[in-house]
Amino acid sequence: MAQRTYRLNRPTLAIANRDGKNIVVTVPYDAYITVCDFPAGSRLADVEWDRQIVKMFVVDIRDRGELIAVAS
């Protein structure tokens, strides 16, 4: 799958794993994220942001993100 880079147009919640625990973090407005995996039929996607992998809702990425680049 091709990686897709988005720029967020609103702050958006994500789930990060810290010390084995899932915590909610806010990805800020104007942040660049790279979607690592858009699994078919899943509501969550793995996203690289700020040199870490977090999970974000697919609907949030599509509604709050602007597609910047697609790389294979």
Steps between C-alpha positions, in 0.01 A plus 500: 500500500618851425571723797292816512601823669232733632503841666238538772270801483376454861643350819417129501506228764724195464586197713864454600654207686721619785659244730250237393197721561279668243461873556317768307717772345407801290666536162511877446363714219735518200683178598619270223411133538587200285249218481694174530202270464138553393365153578186413308192505719681638805403819680858568617817559297865493603648846451852636537506837673788670677722191450253270676226263390152585625153383406243738359144456383483471121201734489700767688788473253267538204287779655777701664797431274611639168681247280847639425691211341479135400821295496536136402 
